Amino acid sequence: MRIQATLPPTAAPVPAQSLAAGMAALFGGTGRIDDVIRQFRERFESEHVFLVSSGKAALALILQALHRLSGRRKVVIPAYTCYSVPSAVLKAGLEVVPCDVDPTTLDFRPDRFAQVLDEQALCVLSTHLFGLPADLDCARALCDAQGAFLVEDAAQAMGGTFKGRRLGTVGDVAFFSLGRGKNLSCGGGGVILTASKDIGAAIGAAYDGLESESVAAAVRNLAELTATSICIHPSLYWLPAGLPFLGLGETRFYTDFPIRKMGEARAATLMNWPDRLRAANRSRIEQAEALIQELRRTAPGVVVKSAPGAVYLRLPVLVQENAAKQAVLAEAAAMGLGISQGYPGTMWEIPELQGRLPERDDEGAREVVERLVTLPTHGFVSPEHRRKICRLIGQISAAAGRRRAGDPTAGQGSSSSRAASSL
Ligand SMILES: *Cc1c(COP(=O)(O)O)cnc(C)c1O
C-alpha cells in the first residue's frame, strides 16, 4: 500500500447534511421517495418514474417489461460497456446481442448496427458512456425500421443533453445509476424514466410487487456512504485504494443482485439532488474542457473525445497503442493521478457470456480495450494535477509516436497494438 495523496478516479461527494437527512429517515421517515420521484418527473418531464436498488436492477425491470409488451428476446448492447449491462440482460432472462463500437465515438458503428438489428430485436441500449451523448437519431431510425424499442443507458450521464434534449428523455425508456462514482450518488440506486403510458404501466405492475430494502441494508448503506464521503478525499484515498477487498474500480460480472424498491433513507440522502448534480456537472465540464485544451498542446497525437451536451463523468482518451496505455497507467498509479483503464474486455471476453453470444465481431471494441485511458474530472482535481496528467500523457505518447515512426509495421494500427498486448 502506498501512503500518498491519491486522486480517486471518480468522486460524487455526499454533503453531511444529506447524510444526516438519511439517518433521520431511518427513524420513521416517510414521503422522501415521493418527493424525489416528483422532482425527477418535473425535471425530466417524464410521467413515470421509479426508484430502485441499482442501475442494473432498473435495467432488468425495464427489459422484463418491454419483453412482456413485445415478446421479443434480443437486446442489442454495445460490445464495449459496463459488465453490469449484460448481467442485467441475463437476469431478465433475455439474449445479449453485442454490436461493435467505433473507438472514436465509443458509440455503435453504424455499419454494424444495421447488421445486428433485425425484427427479433426487443430493443437497442444506446449508452452515453462517460457522459458523452450517443447518437440517438441514428439509433431511433434503425429501431423504428425494425419495430424495436430504444432504451437509453444514461447510468453515467445524468444532466447531459443530446441536441438540446435531456439525456434520459429521448428514448422510449431510460435509466440512471446512483451508484458509487456516478454523476450523483446515494451509495447505490437506480432511476427509471419513461413518458410512455404502456411501458410505465408494465414497469409499474412489476415495481408494485417488489420488496423495499431492509433496515439492515439501509444502515449498511449509510455507514458506507459516510465512510466513502470521508475517504474519497485525495489525502485519504490511498487507504481504500490500497485495500483490495473493497474492490474499488473493479469490474465484475454477477447476476445475483437484488431487485428492490429504493428505501426511504436512501431517498432522503438525495435531498437537494438537482443542486448537487448541477454543481458537480458544471465542475466536471470545466475540468474536462481544461484537460482537452491542455492535451491539444501537450499530446496532439491522442484522440480526445468531446461533444456538445456531454457531462464527462470521466474524460476518455485514446493513446496510440497498448504499450503507451500500460505506461500511462503505471506512471499515473505511482503518482496518484486517478487515471483508470476503463473496462477490461469486450463482451466476447467475459467468461460468463461464453457460448451465449453470436459470432464474434469486436474489432472496434478491442481497439478501445487496447488504447483507452480515462482521466478524472471531479472537483478534487487541481490545476497542478491537470498539468501532471497532461505532461505524462504528452511524454508517453510522444515516445510512442517516435517508436511507431521508426518501426516499419507501425502503421498497421490495431493489429500491431493487439500483438503488443498479447505479449
Ligand atoms: C454503472 C453502470 C450501470 C449499472 O448501474 P449500477 O447502479 O452500478 O447497477 C449500467 N450501465 C453503465 C454504462 C454503467 O456505468
PDBQT file of the ligand as one rigid body, heavy atoms in Angstrom, charges set to zero:
ROOT
HETATM    1  C1  LIG A 501     -22.880   1.795 -13.523  1.00  0.00    +0.000 C 
HETATM    2  C2  LIG A 501     -23.469   1.424 -14.823  1.00  0.00    +0.000 A 
HETATM    3  C3  LIG A 501     -24.584   0.572 -14.922  1.00  0.00    +0.000 A 
HETATM    4  C4  LIG A 501     -25.180  -0.140 -13.735  1.00  0.00    +0.000 C 
HETATM    5  O1  LIG A 501     -25.519   0.682 -12.666  1.00  0.00    +0.000 OA
HETATM    6  P1  LIG A 501     -25.384   0.136 -11.143  1.00  0.00    +0.000 P 
HETATM    7  O2  LIG A 501     -26.113   1.178 -10.359  1.00  0.00    +0.000 OA
HETATM    8  O3  LIG A 501     -23.942   0.071 -10.847  1.00  0.00    +0.000 OA
HETATM    9  O4  LIG A 501     -26.052  -1.185 -11.102  1.00  0.00    +0.000 OA
HETATM   10  C5  LIG A 501     -25.089   0.328 -16.174  1.00  0.00    +0.000 A 
HETATM   11  N1  LIG A 501     -24.553   0.877 -17.291  1.00  0.00    +0.000 NA
HETATM   12  C6  LIG A 501     -23.478   1.675 -17.243  1.00  0.00    +0.000 A 
HETATM   13  C7  LIG A 501     -22.918   2.248 -18.508  1.00  0.00    +0.000 C 
HETATM   14  C8  LIG A 501     -22.893   1.959 -16.003  1.00  0.00    +0.000 A 
HETATM   15  O5  LIG A 501     -21.814   2.748 -15.961  1.00  0.00    +0.000 OA
ENDROOT
TORSDOF 0
